[in-house]
């Protein structure tokens, strides 16, 4: 069994990460309430299609592969995630 290595982040730190990745947030208090209610990783399934992508060559197979990046597409906001 492997150990969990990701550090604990407070809600405020989680919000900072999302903002640094380009998620637009108009109301920090409401955003923190959403993170508290739904949780970061549960919401991550809903913001997944709103993340930027890039196409890379897969060396082993020789095929082109779409890779999902951590950064959000331009003009993505938390309301869009909540609405999904």
PyMOL commands that set and color helices and strands:
alter all, ss='L'
color gray80, all
select helices_A, chain A and resi 11-20+28-38+40-50+78-83
alter helices_A, ss='H'
color red, helices_A
select strands_A, chain A and resi 51-57+64-72
alter strands_A, ss='S'
color yellow, strands_A
deselect
rebuild
show_as cartoon
